[in-house]
């Protein structure tokens, strides 16, 4: 028999949260609403509630071969944002993840900010399939001009689960 004392519970990806997203340009399911996982909801809350720069020594590295931006703390990969290239002038931002022990420290916020600043520096627009990035932009409108008007990706709609 194994003990689970002191081990954080796994989150249920089907468990409803207060967040829902919609697809605005045929990027997924245009007439459907998807409920986010608890892990996604935690990261969304982080980018809403915690705009500060992380206290950790954070380094962001772009891996073009794998299509990721990786956040490193002390040489350890603790977060990532996956992307794909759509033509010469657009990135599709697919998903953001942060190891659970590094959440609520501003890492997701700083990683997303770095990726968007990099896209701006390259003269690219973005299509957002990641609801965490979408939330970040909604709360940081200075990045709204980066969203490709013809291919914006997902939109976020707040809902409350019962």
N, C-alpha and C positions, 0 to 999 in steps of 0.2 A: 504494500500500500504506500502510495506517495503522498507527501504532505504538500498542500498548496498554501500553507500559512505564509504570509508575507509576500506572496506572488500576486501581482495585480491581475484582476480578472480580464479575460479577453473581451473585447467589445463585440457586440453583435452587429454585423453589417446590415442586417435587415431591420434592426430596432429603429423605429421612427424617431426623428428629431424635430426640432422646430424649424428646420431649414428644408427648402425644396428648390429645385431649379427647373428651368424650362429651356428648351432649345429653340433659338430664334431663326436659324437659317438652314434647317435641314441637317444640322451636324449630327443629329442623333435621332431623337424621337419627337418630331415637331408638335404633336398633339398630346403628348404625355408629360406627366410630372414624375420626377424621380426623387425619392427620399434619400437623403444623404446618410452615410454611415455615421456612427458616433465619432469615429476617428476624424472624419472630414469636418463634422460639426465643431469639434474641439479646435481644429486649425482655423476654421472660419471665425470662431469666437476670438481666437488669438489675434488675427489681423484686424478685427473690429476693436477689441478692448486693449490691445497692447502695442501701440504704435512706436514704442521706444526701441532704440538700438539695443541689441543684446549685450549683456555685460561680458559675455564670453569672447574670447579671441577667435572671431569667425573669419574664415577664408572661403571664398566662392571660386570654384574652378569649373570652367566649361569643358565638357568632353564631347567634341563634335562627332567623334566616331560612334559613341553610344547615344547621342542626342539627349544629354543631361547637363544640368548645372548642379554641381555637388557642393554642399556646404560642409566644411571641415572644421572641427574643433580639435586642436592638438593633433592634427594629422588624421583624425578619425572622421569618417564620413557619418554625419548625423542627420542629414536632410538632403533632399534632392527635388529637382523640378525637371520633369521630362518634357521634351519638345520634339517637333518634327519641322522640317523646312518645307515651305510651300512656295515654290518659285524663288526668284532672286530677292524678293522684297517683303516676305511675310514668314513669321514663325507661328506655329500652332502650339499653344501651351497646353499640354495634356494633363498633367497631374502633379501635385505637390505632396510630399510626405516628409515627416519628421519623426525620428525615433521617439518613443513615448517618454523616455527620461529627459529629453531635451525640449519638450513642448512647454508652452507658456513662458518662454524665455525670449521671445521676439525673433527667433531664428526664421520662422516661416516668413514673417514680415520683411526681414532684411534680405532673405534669399529672393523673394519676389521683387523687391525694390531693385536689387542688383540685376536680375534678368531683364526687367523692363528698361532700366537705364542702359543696359548693353544693347537691347533692341533699338532704342532711340539713337544711340551712338552709331549704329550700323545703318540708320535710315530705314529701318524695317517697321512694318505694322505687325499686329498680333491678332490671331484668332484664339479665343479663350474657350477651351473645353474643360478647364479646371475651375470648379466653383470657388475654390479658395482664392485664386487669382482674380476671379470676377469680383468677389467681395472686397478684396484689397483695392481694386480700381474704383469701385463704388464709393469707398471711404477715402480715397486719395485721388480726387478728380483731376489733379495735375497730370495723371497718366492716361486719361480718357482719350486723348488724341491719338494714342498708339493703337487703339482698337480699330481693326480694319472695318470700314463702314459696310462693305459688301459681304464680308464673312466675319461677323462679330463673335459667333459661337454661342455660348450659353448665356442666359440671363438668370438672375437670382430673384426668386420670389419668396418672401418670408411667409411661412405658415406656422400654425401652432398645432401640434398633434394633440389628440385627445387622450 
